[in-house]
């Protein structure tokens, strides 16, 4: 009985360490993504993309403006 208790505590500790390690790594990656996105946004360049939308057999082009490029992915994972 004592052995199982010790084993369970060790397993719980190991799982807690793994969980917090993953959370910390994700925090660092998210921070990098935000810093990179802010650097691009500070350049004051506006990206414009026209998106076609169909409503009741009529096609409208909506103009979308963004500080970040549409084609890029900002995930470092």
N, CA, C and O atoms as a GROMACS GRO file, in nm:
protein
  308
    1UNK      N    1   0.082  -0.120   0.000
    1UNK     CA    2   0.000   0.000   0.000
    1UNK      C    3   0.087   0.126   0.000
    1UNK      O    4   0.060   0.221  -0.074
    2UNK      N    5   0.189   0.127   0.082
    2UNK     CA    6   0.277   0.242   0.089
    2UNK      C    7   0.350   0.262  -0.043
    2UNK      O    8   0.372   0.376  -0.086
    3UNK      N    9   0.387   0.152  -0.108
    3UNK     CA   10   0.460   0.160  -0.236
    3UNK      C   11   0.373   0.226  -0.342
    3UNK      O   12   0.421   0.309  -0.419
    4UNK      N   13   0.245   0.189  -0.347
    4UNK     CA   14   0.155   0.248  -0.447
    4UNK      C   15   0.136   0.397  -0.422
    4UNK      O   16   0.130   0.475  -0.517
    5UNK      N   17   0.126   0.436  -0.297
    5UNK     CA   18   0.113   0.578  -0.264
    5UNK      C   19   0.234   0.656  -0.311
    5UNK      O   20   0.221   0.764  -0.369
    6UNK      N   21   0.352   0.603  -0.286
    6UNK     CA   22   0.476   0.668  -0.326
    6UNK      C   23   0.485   0.676  -0.479
    6UNK      O   24   0.527   0.776  -0.535
    7UNK      N   25   0.444   0.567  -0.543
    7UNK     CA   26   0.447   0.561  -0.689
    7UNK      C   27   0.350   0.664  -0.749
    7UNK      O   28   0.382   0.730  -0.847
    8UNK      N   29   0.233   0.675  -0.690
    8UNK     CA   30   0.134   0.770  -0.740
    8UNK      C   31   0.181   0.914  -0.721
    8UNK      O   32   0.160   0.999  -0.809
    9UNK      N   33   0.244   0.942  -0.608
    9UNK     CA   34   0.296   1.078  -0.584
    9UNK      C   35   0.406   1.112  -0.684
    9UNK      O   36   0.412   1.224  -0.734
   10UNK      N   37   0.493   1.015  -0.712
   10UNK     CA   38   0.601   1.037  -0.808
   10UNK      C   39   0.544   1.062  -0.948
   10UNK      O   40   0.591   1.150  -1.020
   11UNK      N   41   0.444   0.984  -0.985
   11UNK     CA   42   0.380   1.002  -1.115
   11UNK      C   43   0.310   1.139  -1.123
   11UNK      O   44   0.319   1.206  -1.226
   12UNK      N   45   0.243   1.179  -1.016
   12UNK     CA   46   0.177   1.310  -1.013
   12UNK      C   47   0.279   1.423  -1.026
   12UNK      O   48   0.256   1.520  -1.097
   13UNK      N   49   0.392   1.410  -0.957
   13UNK     CA   50   0.497   1.510  -0.966
   13UNK      C   51   0.553   1.518  -1.107
   13UNK      O   52   0.575   1.627  -1.160
   14UNK      N   53   0.575   1.403  -1.169
   14UNK     CA   54   0.626   1.399  -1.306
   14UNK      C   55   0.528   1.464  -1.403
   14UNK      O   56   0.569   1.542  -1.490
   15UNK      N   57   0.401   1.433  -1.390
   15UNK     CA   58   0.299   1.494  -1.477
   15UNK      C   59   0.289   1.645  -1.455
   15UNK      O   60   0.269   1.720  -1.550
   16UNK      N   61   0.302   1.689  -1.330
   16UNK     CA   62   0.298   1.833  -1.301
   16UNK      C   63   0.416   1.904  -1.365
   16UNK      O   64   0.401   2.013  -1.421
   17UNK      N   65   0.535   1.843  -1.358
   17UNK     CA   66   0.654   1.902  -1.420
   17UNK      C   67   0.636   1.912  -1.571
   17UNK      O   68   0.670   2.014  -1.630
   18UNK      N   69   0.583   1.807  -1.633
   18UNK     CA   70   0.560   1.808  -1.777
   18UNK      C   71   0.459   1.916  -1.814
   18UNK      O   72   0.479   1.991  -1.910
   19UNK      N   73   0.350   1.925  -1.738
   19UNK     CA   74   0.247   2.025  -1.766
   19UNK      C   75   0.303   2.166  -1.759
   19UNK      O   76   0.280   2.246  -1.849
   20UNK      N   77   0.376   2.198  -1.652
   20UNK     CA   78   0.429   2.334  -1.636
   20UNK      C   79   0.538   2.365  -1.738
   20UNK      O   80   0.553   2.480  -1.778
   21UNK      N   81   0.613   2.264  -1.780
   21UNK     CA   82   0.714   2.286  -1.884
   21UNK      C   83   0.646   2.322  -2.016
   21UNK      O   84   0.688   2.416  -2.084
   22UNK      N   85   0.541   2.249  -2.052
   22UNK     CA   86   0.468   2.279  -2.176
   22UNK      C   87   0.404   2.418  -2.168
   22UNK      O   88   0.409   2.493  -2.265
   23UNK      N   89   0.346   2.452  -2.054
   23UNK     CA   90   0.283   2.583  -2.038
   23UNK      C   91   0.387   2.695  -2.050
   23UNK      O   92   0.359   2.797  -2.113
   24UNK      N   93   0.504   2.676  -1.992
   24UNK     CA   94   0.610   2.778  -1.998
   24UNK      C   95   0.661   2.796  -2.140
   24UNK      O   96   0.683   2.909  -2.184
   25UNK      N   97   0.680   2.686  -2.212
   25UNK     CA   98   0.727   2.694  -2.352
   25UNK      C   99   0.623   2.766  -2.438
   25UNK      O  100   0.659   2.849  -2.521
   26UNK      N  101   0.495   2.735  -2.418
   26UNK     CA  102   0.390   2.803  -2.495
   26UNK      C  103   0.384   2.952  -2.462
   26UNK      O  104   0.356   3.034  -2.550
   27UNK      N  105   0.411   2.988  -2.337
   27UNK     CA  106   0.414   3.129  -2.298
   27UNK      C  107   0.525   3.203  -2.372
   27UNK      O  108   0.505   3.314  -2.419
   28UNK      N  109   0.642   3.141  -2.381
   28UNK     CA  110   0.754   3.202  -2.452
   28UNK      C  111   0.723   3.218  -2.600
   28UNK      O  112   0.750   3.323  -2.659
   29UNK      N  113   0.665   3.114  -2.661
   29UNK     CA  114   0.631   3.120  -2.804
   29UNK      C  115   0.526   3.228  -2.830
   29UNK      O  116   0.537   3.302  -2.928
   30UNK      N  117   0.426   3.239  -2.743
   30UNK     CA  118   0.324   3.342  -2.760
   30UNK      C  119   0.384   3.482  -2.748
   30UNK      O  120   0.346   3.573  -2.822
   31UNK      N  121   0.477   3.498  -2.655
   31UNK     CA  122   0.542   3.629  -2.640
   31UNK      C  123   0.621   3.665  -2.764
   31UNK      O  124   0.618   3.780  -2.809
   32UNK      N  125   0.692   3.568  -2.822
   32UNK     CA  126   0.767   3.593  -2.945
   32UNK      C  127   0.673   3.635  -3.057
   32UNK      O  128   0.702   3.728  -3.132
   33UNK      N  129   0.561   3.565  -3.068
   33UNK     CA  130   0.463   3.598  -3.173
   33UNK      C  131   0.410   3.740  -3.157
   33UNK      O  132   0.398   3.813  -3.255
   34UNK      N  133   0.379   3.779  -3.034
   34UNK     CA  134   0.327   3.914  -3.010
   34UNK      C  135   0.431   4.021  -3.040
   34UNK      O  136   0.400   4.124  -3.099
   35UNK      N  137   0.555   3.997  -2.999
   35UNK     CA  138   0.662   4.094  -3.025
   35UNK      C  139   0.682   4.110  -3.175
   35UNK      O  140   0.697   4.222  -3.224
   36UNK      N  141   0.684   3.999  -3.248
   36UNK     CA  142   0.704   4.004  -3.393
   36UNK      C  143   0.588   4.078  -3.461
   36UNK      O  144   0.610   4.159  -3.551
   37UNK      N  145   0.466   4.049  -3.418
   37UNK     CA  146   0.349   4.115  -3.476
   37UNK      C  147   0.350   4.265  -3.447
   37UNK      O  148   0.313   4.345  -3.533
   38UNK      N  149   0.393   4.304  -3.327
   38UNK     CA  150   0.401   4.446  -3.293
   38UNK      C  151   0.506   4.518  -3.378
   38UNK      O  152   0.485   4.631  -3.420
   39UNK      N  153   0.619   4.451  -3.402
   39UNK     CA  154   0.724   4.512  -3.484
   39UNK      C  155   0.674   4.538  -3.626
   39UNK      O  156   0.702   4.643  -3.684
   40UNK      N  157   0.600   4.444  -3.681
   40UNK     CA  158   0.546   4.462  -3.816
   40UNK      C  159   0.440   4.572  -3.816
   40UNK      O  160   0.434   4.653  -3.908
   41UNK      N  161   0.356   4.575  -3.712
   41UNK     CA  162   0.249   4.676  -3.706
   41UNK      C  163   0.305   4.817  -3.689
   41UNK      O  164   0.243   4.913  -3.734
   42UNK      N  165   0.421   4.830  -3.626
   42UNK     CA  166   0.482   4.963  -3.605
   42UNK      C  167   0.531   5.026  -3.734
   42UNK      O  168   0.554   5.147  -3.739
   43UNK      N  169   0.547   4.947  -3.838
   43UNK     CA  170   0.598   5.000  -3.964
   43UNK      C  171   0.495   5.089  -4.035
   43UNK      O  172   0.526   5.152  -4.137
   44UNK      N  173   0.373   5.095  -3.981
   44UNK     CA  174   0.265   5.178  -4.036
   44UNK      C  175   0.231   5.145  -4.181
   44UNK      O  176   0.186   5.232  -4.255
   45UNK      N  177   0.253   5.023  -4.219
   45UNK     CA  178   0.216   4.982  -4.354
   45UNK      C  179   0.080   4.913  -4.345
   45UNK      O  180   0.059   4.824  -4.263
   46UNK      N  181  -0.012   4.954  -4.429
   46UNK     CA  182  -0.145   4.895  -4.429
   46UNK      C  183  -0.158   4.799  -4.547
   46UNK      O  184  -0.132   4.836  -4.662
   47UNK      N  185  -0.197   4.677  -4.517
   47UNK     CA  186  -0.219   4.576  -4.620
   47UNK      C  187  -0.368   4.571  -4.650
   47UNK      O  188  -0.450   4.567  -4.559
   48UNK      N  189  -0.400   4.570  -4.778
   48UNK     CA  190  -0.540   4.570  -4.820
   48UNK      C  191  -0.566   4.446  -4.905
   48UNK      O  192  -0.489   4.413  -4.994
   49UNK      N  193  -0.676   4.378  -4.874
   49UNK     CA  194  -0.714   4.260  -4.950
   49UNK      C  195  -0.864   4.269  -4.980
   49UNK      O  196  -0.944   4.300  -4.892
   50UNK      N  197  -0.900   4.243  -5.105
   50UNK     CA  198  -1.041   4.243  -5.143
   50UNK      C  199  -1.093   4.100  -5.139
   50UNK      O  200  -1.038   4.011  -5.204
   51UNK      N  201  -1.198   4.080  -5.062
   51UNK     CA  202  -1.256   3.947  -5.044
   51UNK      C  203  -1.394   3.944  -5.109
   51UNK      O  204  -1.481   4.024  -5.073
   52UNK      N  205  -1.414   3.853  -5.205
   52UNK     CA  206  -1.548   3.844  -5.267
   52UNK      C  207  -1.647   3.771  -5.176
   52UNK      O  208  -1.616   3.665  -5.120
   53UNK      N  209  -1.766   3.828  -5.162
   53UNK     CA  210  -1.872   3.768  -5.082
   53UNK      C  211  -1.997   3.761  -5.167
   53UNK      O  212  -2.036   3.859  -5.231
   54UNK      N  213  -2.060   3.644  -5.168
   54UNK     CA  214  -2.181   3.625  -5.248
   54UNK      C  215  -2.303   3.628  -5.157
   54UNK      O  216  -2.313   3.551  -5.062
   55UNK      N  217  -2.397   3.719  -5.190
   55UNK     CA  218  -2.521   3.730  -5.114
   55UNK      C  219  -2.636   3.730  -5.214
   55UNK      O  220  -2.647   3.822  -5.296
   56UNK      N  221  -2.720   3.629  -5.207
   56UNK     CA  222  -2.837   3.616  -5.296
   56UNK      C  223  -2.798   3.633  -5.442
   56UNK      O  224  -2.854   3.717  -5.512
   57UNK      N  225  -2.704   3.554  -5.487
   57UNK     CA  226  -2.656   3.550  -5.626
   57UNK      C  227  -2.590   3.680  -5.673
   57UNK      O  228  -2.570   3.698  -5.793
   58UNK      N  229  -2.558   3.769  -5.582
   58UNK     CA  230  -2.482   3.890  -5.616
   58UNK      C  231  -2.347   3.882  -5.547
   58UNK      O  232  -2.337   3.841  -5.431
   59UNK      N  233  -2.244   3.922  -5.618
   59UNK     CA  234  -2.109   3.917  -5.562
   59UNK      C  235  -2.064   4.059  -5.526
   59UNK      O  236  -2.064   4.150  -5.609
   60UNK      N  237  -2.027   4.074  -5.400
   60UNK     CA  238  -1.975   4.201  -5.350
   60UNK      C  239  -1.829   4.182  -5.313
   60UNK      O  240  -1.790   4.076  -5.265
   61UNK      N  241  -1.748   4.284  -5.336
   61UNK     CA  242  -1.607   4.278  -5.295
   61UNK      C  243  -1.590   4.367  -5.172
   61UNK      O  244  -1.611   4.488  -5.177
   62UNK      N  245  -1.551   4.304  -5.063
   62UNK     CA  246  -1.530   4.375  -4.938
   62UNK      C  247  -1.380   4.403  -4.923
   62UNK      O  248  -1.298   4.313  -4.942
   63UNK      N  249  -1.346   4.525  -4.891
   63UNK     CA  250  -1.206   4.563  -4.874
   63UNK      C  251  -1.169   4.550  -4.726
   63UNK      O  252  -1.228   4.614  -4.639
   64UNK      N  253  -1.071   4.465  -4.698
   64UNK     CA  254  -1.026   4.441  -4.561
   64UNK      C  255  -0.887   4.502  -4.545
   64UNK      O  256  -0.798   4.477  -4.626
   65UNK      N  257  -0.869   4.580  -4.438
   65UNK     CA  258  -0.739   4.643  -4.412
   65UNK      C  259  -0.680   4.583  -4.285
   65UNK      O  260  -0.750   4.554  -4.188
   66UNK      N  261  -0.547   4.566  -4.287
   66UNK     CA  262  -0.478   4.508  -4.172
   66UNK      C  263  -0.338   4.566  -4.162
   66UNK      O  264  -0.280   4.608  -4.263
   67UNK      N  265  -0.283   4.568  -4.041
   67UNK     CA  266  -0.144   4.609  -4.022
   67UNK      C  267  -0.048   4.494  -4.050
   67UNK      O  268   0.072   4.516  -4.068
   68UNK      N  269  -0.099   4.372  -4.054
   68UNK     CA  270  -0.016   4.253  -4.076
   68UNK      C  271  -0.047   4.194  -4.213
   68UNK      O  272  -0.161   4.200  -4.258
   69UNK      N  273   0.054   4.136  -4.279
   69UNK     CA  274   0.030   4.071  -4.409
   69UNK      C  275  -0.068   3.955  -4.394
   69UNK      O  276  -0.067   3.884  -4.293
   70UNK      N  277  -0.152   3.935  -4.493
   70UNK     CA  278  -0.252   3.830  -4.487
   70UNK      C  279  -0.193   3.691  -4.510
   70UNK      O  280  -0.242   3.593  -4.454
   71UNK      N  281  -0.088   3.680  -4.591
   71UNK     CA  282  -0.038   3.550  -4.632
   71UNK      C  283   0.059   3.487  -4.532
   71UNK      O  284   0.089   3.369  -4.544
   72UNK      N  285   0.107   3.562  -4.435
   72UNK     CA  286   0.208   3.510  -4.344
   72UNK      C  287   0.145   3.443  -4.224
   72UNK      O  288   0.036   3.479  -4.180
   73UNK      N  289   0.216   3.343  -4.172
   73UNK     CA  290   0.178   3.278  -4.048
   73UNK      C  291   0.276   3.323  -3.940
   73UNK      O  292   0.396   3.328  -3.964
   74UNK      N  293   0.225   3.356  -3.822
   74UNK     CA  294   0.311   3.409  -3.716
   74UNK      C  295   0.329   3.309  -3.603
   74UNK      O  296   0.350   3.348  -3.488
   75UNK      N  297   0.322   3.181  -3.635
   75UNK     CA  298   0.339   3.077  -3.533
   75UNK      C  299   0.477   3.015  -3.549
   75UNK      O  300   0.510   2.964  -3.656
   76UNK      N  301   0.558   3.019  -3.444
   76UNK     CA  302   0.694   2.968  -3.451
   76UNK      C  303   0.705   2.820  -3.417
   76UNK      O  304   0.815   2.764  -3.421
   77UNK      N  305   0.595   2.754  -3.384
   77UNK     CA  306   0.602   2.613  -3.343
   77UNK      C  307   0.636   2.524  -3.459
   77UNK      O  308   0.646   2.402  -3.442
   0.00000   0.00000   0.00000
